[in-house]
Amino acid sequence: HLDLFKALSLSSSAKKTSLKWTEYQIDFENIEDMPEKGDDWEKMVCLYNENDVKASKALYNKYYYEIELRKTLTEREKINLMNSTEPDMAKKLFGKYLSKAMNIPLSYLKVMGTDRDIVNVKNIIFPYIEFKTEKFKLIKESFEKLQLKENDKVEFTINVHGININFMLGGLHASPNNVIVKSNNDYIIKSFDVKSFYPNLMIRNNLCPKHLPIDIFLKLYEDMYNERISIPKDNPRNYILKICLNSLFGLTNDKFSFLRDRLITLSICINGQLLLAQLIELLIEEIPDSQLTMINTDGAEIKIPRIYEEKYYEICKQWEKLTKLELEFADYQKMIISDVNNYISLLTSGKTKCKGKYEFKDIPLHKNKSHSIIPLSVYEYWINSKPIEETILNHKNIFDFCSGV
């Protein structure tokens, strides 16, 4: 049995939507409501039902690769994953591997977990996190004073280079509003991301849920990481490992998971922010005339004088040595920024990245692609210098002009 909406996560609370809405999102040629009573009502109902069947088939064909992947994994892993969301797949697969490694039945593992009423943040901050400037020292001290209960929220803000850096339990974020930042002959926008940030924070700092044997858990987790980076991305096994690695963070905060331990969740999130802030402080303090551009969860962009590029990489290397984490780098020609969640960036390689209101293709099914012609024409204007009127008047796909409500 295949349930498309479960397999594509469209039944989950975060992405819940209807078949009608997915018809709109995939540009299905006909969208109908249930017909009202009247002449030929039975015939109209049959046609309406037939249309929904065609829509379901179109959805299946569009996401065929997702279904085939689940079929392949189900056969290979001997677990029914046909209707599993990605977190559910991670729970089932990691549960299988972990119960085997611990030599206990899966039913025993499933009832395990560690509940904590309060987490004293001072006890979980890594000892090698240190800051030089008062603003950043104050943030660390503010975190150390916290005694976090379940569902507590946190927000601290400092201003650096005229930009507010926001520290919250969900991650570190910062950006200016409504600006264009460009590289030129004298300055360049440098970008870095931490490779597999949360999984590597756990592995390099020996973080393990209290109820699990640390040697078994961390060896299994690190082996999975090493295996994933050694095999091609088009291999289904790579996808399995990616799911397990990336979903683990969420499962430590899932009250129905055998990985449940909120101390681990907070350790990863809080230390991750402070470590990222530590690198940013080093860069802006040690590189003259540098300008912080953006920070977003696991990476940042900073504009620096080109003469200090070597210094930039030296500082990053020092940080990598201290943290045992690995950075990945890119350079940008320009960034068109509304805010931290809405921007267009053009890499020196010629590739582009659109986020938030600037996205105009491959919009997730549960979101709203209404009036895609607007971000498309804005993109063409900023990236290809094409007048907005030209894009609008010459564009032939009527669906990009439609609105869904």
C-alpha positions in Angstrom: 0.0 0.0 0.0 1.3 3.4 -0.9 0.0 6.6 0.7 1.5 9.5 -1.4 0.7 12.1 1.2 2.5 10.2 4.0 5.5 9.4 1.7 5.8 13.1 0.7 5.3 14.4 4.3 2.0 16.1 3.2 0.1 14.6 6.1 2.5 15.9 8.8 1.4 18.9 10.9 4.1 21.1 9.5 3.3 20.4 5.8 -0.3 19.4 5.9 -2.1 20.3 2.7 -4.8 19.0 0.3 -4.8 17.2 -3.1 -6.4 20.4 -4.5 -3.5 22.5 -3.3 -0.9 20.1 -4.8 -2.8 20.2 -8.1 -2.3 24.0 -8.0 1.4 23.7 -7.0 2.3 21.2 -9.9 0.4 23.3 -12.5 -2.2 20.6 -13.1 -4.4 21.6 -16.0 -7.7 21.3 -14.3 -8.8 21.9 -10.6 -12.4 21.2 -9.6 -14.6 21.5 -6.5 -17.1 18.8 -5.7 -20.1 19.6 -8.0 -23.4 20.9 -6.5 -26.6 19.1 -6.9 -28.3 19.6 -10.3 -28.9 18.0 -13.7 -26.4 15.3 -14.6 -25.1 15.4 -11.0 -23.9 11.8 -11.0 -22.0 12.2 -14.3 -20.4 15.4 -12.9 -19.3 13.6 -9.7 -17.8 10.8 -11.8 -15.9 13.4 -13.9 -14.8 15.1 -10.7 -13.5 11.8 -9.2 -11.7 11.0 -12.4 -10.0 14.4 -12.3 -8.7 13.6 -8.8 -7.4 10.3 -9.9 -5.5 12.0 -12.8 -4.1 14.5 -10.3 -3.0 11.7 -8.0 -1.3 10.0 -11.0 0.4 13.3 -12.0 1.7 13.7 -8.4 3.0 10.1 -8.4 4.8 10.6 -11.7 6.3 14.0 -10.6 7.7 12.4 -7.4 8.4 8.9 -8.9 12.0 9.0 -7.7 10.9 9.4 -4.1 8.6 6.4 -4.3 11.2 4.2 -6.1 13.8 5.2 -3.5 11.5 4.1 -0.7 10.8 0.8 -2.6 14.5 0.2 -3.0 15.2 0.9 0.7 12.3 -1.2 1.8 13.7 -4.2 -0.1 17.3 -3.6 1.0 16.7 -2.9 4.7 13.8 -5.3 5.2 11.7 -2.6 6.8 8.5 -1.1 5.3 9.5 2.5 4.5 7.0 3.1 1.7 4.9 5.6 3.6 7.6 7.0 5.9 8.5 10.7 6.2 12.3 11.4 6.4 12.3 11.7 10.2 10.3 8.5 10.4 12.8 6.7 8.1 15.6 7.9 10.3 13.9 6.6 13.4 13.3 3.2 11.8 16.7 2.8 10.2 18.8 4.1 13.1 16.7 2.0 15.5 17.5 -1.1 13.5 21.2 -0.3 13.4 21.4 0.7 17.0 19.4 -2.3 18.4 21.7 -4.6 16.5 24.9 -2.8 17.7 23.6 -2.9 21.3 22.5 -6.5 20.9 19.0 -5.8 22.3 15.5 -6.2 20.8 14.2 -3.2 19.0 11.2 -3.2 21.4 13.5 -2.6 24.3 15.2 0.2 22.6 11.9 1.9 21.6 10.9 2.5 25.3 14.2 4.1 26.2 14.7 7.9 26.7 16.0 10.5 29.1 13.6 13.2 30.4 15.0 16.3 32.0 13.0 19.0 33.9 15.7 21.6 33.8 19.0 21.9 31.9 21.7 24.1 33.4 23.3 25.7 30.4 26.6 26.5 32.2 27.3 22.7 32.5 27.0 22.1 28.8 29.0 24.9 27.2 32.3 23.5 25.7 35.4 24.6 27.6 37.2 25.8 24.5 34.7 28.5 23.7 36.2 31.9 24.5 35.6 35.4 23.3 37.8 38.5 23.2 35.3 41.4 22.9 32.8 42.5 25.6 29.7 42.1 23.4 30.4 38.4 22.6 31.5 37.7 26.2 28.2 39.1 27.4 26.3 36.6 25.2 28.2 33.7 26.6 27.6 34.9 30.1 23.9 35.3 29.4 23.7 31.7 28.1 25.6 30.4 31.2 22.9 31.9 33.5 20.1 30.0 31.9 18.3 27.1 33.6 16.0 25.9 30.8 12.7 24.1 31.3 10.9 22.5 28.4 9.3 25.0 26.0 11.4 27.9 27.3 12.4 30.4 24.7 15.6 32.4 24.5 16.6 35.5 22.5 19.7 37.6 22.9 20.8 40.3 20.5 24.0 42.2 19.9 24.8 44.8 17.2 27.9 44.4 15.1 28.8 46.6 12.2 25.2 48.0 12.4 23.7 44.5 12.0 21.7 42.8 14.8 23.0 39.3 15.5 20.2 37.2 17.0 20.9 34.2 19.3 17.9 31.9 19.8 17.5 28.2 20.6 16.7 27.6 16.9 20.0 29.0 15.7 22.1 32.1 15.0 20.9 34.7 12.4 21.9 38.1 11.2 21.6 40.3 8.1 21.0 43.9 7.1 17.6 44.7 5.6 17.1 45.9 2.0 20.6 46.2 0.7 22.8 45.1 -2.2 26.3 44.0 -1.4 28.8 43.6 -4.2 32.4 42.3 -4.7 34.7 44.6 -6.7 38.4 45.0 -7.5 39.2 45.8 -3.8 36.7 43.8 -1.8 35.2 40.3 -2.0 32.3 38.6 -0.3 33.6 35.4 1.3 31.2 32.7 2.4 31.7 29.7 4.7 29.5 26.8 5.9 30.3 24.2 8.5 30.2 20.7 6.9 27.5 18.5 8.4 27.5 21.0 11.3 25.1 19.3 13.8 26.3 15.7 13.2 29.9 16.7 13.5 29.3 18.7 16.7 27.9 15.5 18.2 30.7 13.3 17.0 33.7 15.6 17.8 32.4 16.5 21.2 31.3 13.0 22.4 27.7 13.9 22.8 25.4 11.0 23.4 21.9 10.6 25.0 22.4 9.6 28.6 20.5 6.3 28.4 22.7 4.9 25.5 26.2 3.4 25.6 28.4 6.2 24.4 31.0 4.0 22.7 28.4 2.1 20.7 26.3 5.1 19.8 29.2 7.4 18.7 31.0 4.6 16.8 27.8 3.8 14.9 27.2 7.5 14.2 30.7 8.3 13.0 30.9 5.1 10.9 27.7 6.2 9.2 29.1 9.7 8.5 32.4 8.3 7.1 30.6 5.8 4.9 28.3 8.6 3.6 31.1 10.8 2.4 32.9 7.9 0.8 30.0 6.9 -1.6 28.5 8.7 -4.6 25.4 10.9 -4.0 23.3 9.0 -6.5 23.7 5.8 -4.5 20.5 5.1 -2.4 22.8 4.2 0.5 24.1 7.7 0.6 20.5 9.0 0.9 19.8 6.6 3.8 22.8 7.8 5.7 22.1 11.5 5.0 18.6 11.0 6.4 19.9 9.3 9.5 22.6 11.8 10.1 20.5 14.9 9.6 17.4 13.8 11.4 19.3 12.7 14.6 19.3 16.3 16.0 15.5 16.5 15.7 15.0 13.0 17.2 16.9 14.0 20.4 14.1 16.5 21.0 11.3 14.1 20.0 9.3 12.9 23.0 8.4 9.7 21.1 12.0 8.9 20.1 14.4 6.4 21.7 17.1 9.2 21.2 15.2 11.6 23.5 17.5 13.7 25.6 16.9 17.5 25.6 20.4 18.1 27.1 21.9 16.8 23.8 19.5 19.1 21.7 20.5 22.1 23.7 24.2 21.2 23.7 24.3 21.1 19.9 22.2 24.2 19.3 23.8 26.5 21.9 27.4 25.4 21.4 26.9 25.6 17.6 25.8 29.2 17.9 28.7 30.2 20.2 31.3 28.4 18.0 30.0 30.2 14.9 30.1 33.5 16.8 33.6 32.7 17.9 34.8 32.4 14.3 32.9 35.5 13.2 34.4 37.5 16.1 37.9 36.4 15.0 37.3 37.4 11.4 35.9 40.8 12.0 38.4 41.7 14.8 41.6 40.5 12.9 40.7 41.5 9.4 40.8 45.3 9.0 37.9 47.0 7.2 35.9 43.8 7.1 32.1 43.9 7.0 29.7 41.2 8.3 27.1 40.6 5.7 24.9 37.6 6.8 24.8 34.7 9.3 22.4 31.8 9.0 22.5 28.7 11.3 25.6 26.9 10.0 27.5 29.6 8.0 28.1 33.2 7.3 29.1 35.8 4.6 31.6 38.5 5.3 33.0 41.2 2.9 36.7 41.7 3.3 39.6 43.5 1.4 41.0 41.2 -1.2 44.5 41.7 0.3 43.4 39.8 3.4 42.1 36.7 1.7 45.1 34.7 2.9 44.6 36.0 6.4 40.9 34.9 6.2 41.8 31.3 5.4 44.5 31.3 8.1 41.9 32.3 10.8 39.4 29.7 9.5 42.1 27.0 9.6 42.9 27.9 13.3 39.2 27.6 14.1 39.0 24.2 12.3 42.0 23.0 14.4 40.4 24.2 17.6 36.9 22.8 16.9 37.8 19.7 14.8 35.1 20.8 12.4 35.5 21.3 8.7 34.5 24.4 6.7 33.4 24.7 3.1 34.0 27.9 1.2 32.4 29.9 -1.6 32.8 33.5 -3.0 29.9 35.7 -4.1 29.8 38.4 -6.8 26.8 40.0 -5.2 23.9 39.6 -2.8 20.5 41.2 -3.1 19.2 41.0 0.5 15.7 41.9 1.9 16.4 40.1 5.2 18.0 36.9 6.5 15.3 34.7 5.0 14.8 36.5 1.7 17.6 37.1 -0.7 19.3 36.3 -4.1 23.0 35.5 -4.2 25.2 35.3 -7.2 28.4 33.2 -6.8 31.6 33.9 -8.7 31.0 30.5 -10.4 27.9 32.0 -12.0 25.5 29.8 -9.9 22.7 31.5 -8.1 20.8 30.9 -4.9 17.3 32.3 -4.2 15.6 32.2 -0.8 12.1 33.0 0.5 10.1 35.5 -1.6 12.7 35.3 -4.3 12.2 31.6 -5.0 10.3 31.0 -8.3 10.8 27.3 -9.1 10.7 24.0 -7.3 8.5 25.5 -4.6 7.6 22.8 -2.0 4.1 21.4 -2.4 2.9 22.7 1.0 4.0 26.3 0.2 2.5 28.9 -2.1 3.9 29.6 -5.5 1.4 32.4 -6.4 2.5 35.0 -8.9 5.9 33.3 -9.6 6.3 35.8 -12.4 7.2 38.5 -9.8 10.3 36.8 -8.3 11.2 35.5 -11.8 11.2 39.0 -13.3 13.1 40.4 -10.3 15.7 37.6 -10.6 16.2 38.3 -14.3 16.6 42.0 -13.6 19.3 41.6 -10.9 21.1 38.6 -12.4 20.8 39.1 -16.1 20.1 42.9 -16.3 16.8 42.2 -18.2 14.1 44.9 -17.8 11.2 43.7 -15.7 8.7 44.6 -18.4 10.5 42.4 -21.0 10.3 39.3 -18.8 6.6 39.8 -18.0 5.6 40.6 -21.6 7.6 37.7 -23.1 6.8 35.0 -20.5 4.5 32.3 -21.9 3.7 30.1 -18.9 0.2 31.3 -17.8 0.5 29.3 -14.5 3.3 31.7 -13.3 0.7 34.5 -13.4 -1.9 32.6 -11.3 -2.7 33.0 -7.7 -3.9 30.3 -5.3 -5.9 31.0 -2.2 
